[in-house]
């Protein structure tokens, strides 16, 4: 277990952190996926990759005055039940399971091995049109809140909407040098939410602030 304690924000111009004395703000978990990825080779021959990206995230949050712990389940060789017990004991305000790879195939493989259900979202008119129209409806109704995130705002400014002969739409970049990754990620998340259906429950963010 790696603990990164609260520190004074690096820049005085940054917004002051809202913390709760004695309570851990954020717990970042690197799940143990080595056994499923490498199978019999995982115990002896597979290297344990340091969670570099998780460390960078932790440093970013720490520099803004929040307390952070990293639980590297892969390095410690513990499973989901033990990870859950750690979370129950520490009771952090927010827990995030971070799964990544150094290229798209590795990311998918690691997510599956970590126990996540993978859903294919093709970047075609047929797949993107319904969710793009739904996102537009939610935006016009004022039901999408993104906290003024400058990167997402920039991504939306770069979007150009293509329309085919059947009225289907999908977002593309206006120029090859522009980025719309945040918009595509939002569409994928919304598509997954639509597939799962509305369970009638409220979002946790309606009662809990985001750091």
N, C-alpha and C positions, 0 to 999 in steps of 0.2 A: 504494500500500500504506500503510495506516495502522497504526501500532504504538502500543499502549497498554501501557506497562510495568507491572511489579508494584509495588504500593504497600502500605503498612501498612493493615490492615483499619480501616474507619471507626469501628467500635464494638468496644471491648475484649471485650464479651460474646459476640461472634461466634466460631464455631469457627475455630481456627487453620488457615490454608491449608496443604495438603500439596503442596509444589512440588518440582521437580527442578532444581537449579541448572544454568543454561545451556540448558535445554530450554523451548521455548514450550509453555504450558499449553493454550491454546485458540486456534483459528483460525476466524473467522466469515467465511463467503463469501456475497457478494451476487452471484448468477449473472447472466450477461448474457442477458437475455430480450428486450431492446428490438427487435432485428431481427425476431424472429418475431412479436412482438405488433404492431408498426407497419409491418413489411415495408419497402416502398420509402421510406416517410416516416421510418423510424427513424434514418437517417444525418444528416438535415438539420433536420427539423421537430419531432421528438419530444424533449421535455425529458428530462434525466437526473435522476431523483428521488433526492435524498440518502437513504441508507439509515438513516433516523432510528431505526427500531425496532432495527436491528442495533447502532447506537451506544448505545442505552439498555441493551441486553443486555450489551454490552462493558463499560459503566460499572458495571453491577451486579456482574459477575464481577471486574472490576479492584478494586473497593472491598473485595472479600473476599480480596485478596492474591495473585491469580493474574495471570499475564501473558497478554495478549490481542492478537491482530492481526486487523485487518479487511482482507479483500481484496475491493475493489469491482470485480468483473470488468466490470460494466456501464459504470462511469465510465472504466475503463482500456481498454475495447473488446477484451477478450481472451476466447477461447473455452474450452471444457472442457479441451482438451489442455494449454493454457498454465496453467490453474488447477491441474490435476493436477500439473504440473511444479513449481509454486510449493509445493504441499503436500509433494511428495517432497523438495524442498530444505530446507524449514523443519522437517519432521518433528515437527509438534505432537503433544501427547499426545491431543488430541481435535480433530476437525474437524467443523464443522457448516455445512451449506448452508441458508441462511435465505431462504425465499420467502414473501412476504406481499402483501396488497393492502389497500386502504382499505375494501373491502366484499367480500362473498363472491364475486361474479362476477369481480372483479379478481384475487382470490387464485387461483381456478381457472385463469384465463387465464394468469397469470404462472407458475404451476406447470407447466402444459403447455408453455409456451414455453421454460421452463428445462430441459425434457427429462424431466420426471417423468411416470410413468404414473399417470393418475387413475382411481380406482375408485369407483363410486357405491355409497354405503351409505345406503339409505333408512331413515327412522325409523319403520318399520312393525312390527306384530307378526310378520309373516312373515320380515322380514329380521333383526330384533333378537332374536327368541326363541332361536334356536340358540346365538348367541354369548353371550347373557345367561346361559343355563343353563351354558355352558362356563365362563364367568367364575366363576359361583357354585361350580362343582365345583373349580376351581383354588384358590379362596379357602379352601374347606373343607379342602382337602388341604395348605394352607400353602405353596402354590407361587407365590403372588403377593407380591412384596416391593416396597414403595413407600417405604421409608426413613422412615416416620413423617411423611410430607409432610402438614402441617396443612390445606392447601387441599383435597387429595384426600380426606382424612378427613372434612372438613366436607361436601364434595360427596356422599360416601357416606351421611352422616347425613341428607341431604336427600332421598334416593331413596325413592320409593314405587313398588312393583312392581304393575303392572296385569296381570290374567290374563283372557284372553278365554274364550269357551265351549268352545274346542278345547284349552285348556291352554297356549296360547302366552303368553309373558310379555314385557314390555318395561318399562324404567325410565322414570318420569316424576317431575316435581317434586312434592313434597308440598304446597307452596304456591307461588303465582306469583312471590313475591319471592325464593325460594330458587334456588340454582344447582347444577346437576349436570354442568356442562360437562366436568369432568375425567373423570367416569365415562363419559360418551358418547365422549370421545376415546379412553379406554382400550378400550372396546368396539369402536370402529372399527379401532384398531390390531390388536386380537386377531382381528377378522374378516379383516383383510388377511393376517395371519400364517397363519390357517387355510386361506385360499384358496391361498396359496403352497405349503403343505405343509411337512412337516418334512424338512429336508435332512440330518438326522442330525448336523449340526455343533453346537458349543457356542456359547452366547451370548458375545460379547466381554466382557460384564460379569462373566463367571465368572472371568476372569483379569486384568481391568483395572478399577481402581477408578474410580468416577464422581466428578468434581470436586464 
